Amino acid sequence: MIDDVLGPSLDVLFCGINPGLLSEATGHHFARPGNRFWPALHLSGFTPRLLAPAEQHLLPSYGLGITNVVARASAKASELTRQELVEGGVRLAELVAEVRPKTLAVLGVSAFRTAFAVPRASIGPQEAKIGETPVWVLPNPSGLNAHWTLAGIADELRRLRAAL
């Protein structure tokens, strides 16, 4: 398991689907070199420089945090069961109620659809909230997600940042 990166007064709590095997081995979120989370975070203006996964502890100083829908690591998110995603959605809702970020940003539309039973969810702001917290769905930054480029992911993160 990888510890959540949390802090007081988070502007955005980013939520990945689940840790990859390298993330599990290192203890750092989005640790695989082909993952585009860290570059997109910087290109969108959320961080003043490109952070390495080992610098995830700096995120709360920027008002940012990271968690996952499912704690279990896997080589691919497709290895997760529907039940794991649904249970992860319940846990995530509890975490959001406790931490109270200004926005929850879920990085993966398919996982969000399953975890929260919103089959028609799309990228961008969602109508439904988790408690009082607005939700944005962002593209999965995994290098395995060939539908999105780094520039496209950064653009979506930039849209979120502008909405804050």
N, C-alpha and C positions, 0 to 999 in steps of 0.2 A: 504494500500500500504506500501511496505517496501522500504526505501531509498536505492539507489545504494551505494555501498562502492567503492569509486573512489579516485584516487590520481594522482599526476604528475608522468610521466615516468613509467607507468605500464608495467611490463614484460608480465603479463597474466591478461586478464579480463575473469574471469570465468562467465559463463552464465547458470543459472539454467533454467528449463522450466517455472515454476511459483511457487510462495510461497505456502507452505502448510498452513493449518489452524493454527497450532501452531506458525509457523513463523510470520503469520499475527498478532497473538495475542501478541507475544513478540517483534516484530520488528527486529528479527534476522534471517538471512538467514540460511537455513538448520538446523532449531532448533529442529526438532523432534529427540528424543533420538535414534531411529533406523536408522537415516540417516547416511551414511558412508562418507560424504564429509570431515568433519573435521579430522577423523582418517586417511583417505586416503591421505589427504593433508600433514599430518605430516609424515606418513610412506614413502611417496614418496620423502621426503626431502625438500619440499617447505617451511615448517616451522620448526624451531628448537625444538618445543615442540607441544604437542596436545593443540590446542586452543579450547575454548568453544565458542559456537555461540555468546555469549555476548561480546566476545573479537574480533569480526569481525572488529572493528575499527583499529586493529593492522595490518591488511593485507596490506595496502598501504606501511607500513614501510618495507615490504618484496617484494615490487614491484607487489603486487597482488590486484585485485579488484573483486567485485561480482555485477552482475545484473541478470535480468531474461528476458526471451523472452516475457512473458506475465505478467503483473503486478497483475492481479486478482488472489486472493487466492482460492484454492479449496482443497478438501480432496484428490483427485487424478488428475493427469495430464490428464487422459482420459476424464475428464469433460470439457476440453477446446474444443472450436470449431475450425474448420479449419480456419475460418476467423480471429479468435483471434490470431492464430499462424502466419498467413500471415501478419497481421497488426503489430504484435510484431516483426517480421523479419524486417519490414521497420523501425520501431523505433530503433531496435538494430543496424541496419546499420548506422542510423543517429548518434547514441551514439558513435559507433566505429569511425566514421569520426571526431567527436568532441574530444574524449578522446585520440585516437591514440595509443592504446596498441600495444606492439610488437606482441602479439598473442591473438586471441580470442579463448577461449576454451568452446565449447557448451557441456553441460552435459546432453545428451539425443539425440540419433541418430534419433528417430522417429520425435521428435519436430523439429530438424534441417532439416530433409528431407521436412517436410511440410512448415516450415517458409521460406525456401530459394529455394523451388521447385527443390530439388536435390534428386530424388527418389531412387537413387542407392548409396547414401552416406553410408559410413561404419565408424567404429571406427578408429580413427587415423587422420593423416594430410589429408587435403582436397586439391584438385587441384585448386578449385576456391578460390579466396580471397574476402574479403569484403573491397572494395576500395583497399588500399595498404596493408591491414592487413591479414596475414596468419590465417587460421582457422584450429583448431583441433576439432574433435568430440570425446567426452569421454563418458563412460557409465554413465547412470543416477545413482547417488549414493543412491537414495531412497531405504529404506528397502523393499519397494514393488517390486523392481526389483530383482527378485530371480535368474535371469540369470547370475548375476555377484556377485562374492564374494568380500569381503573387499580387500583381497590380489590381486585379478584381477584388481580391480579399481585402487589400489595403483600402480600396475605395469604399467597401462596405463598412469597414472599421471607421473610416473618416466620416461616413454618414452618421454613424452612432455618436462619434465624438462631437459632431456639429449639433446633434440633437440634445446633448447634455447641457 
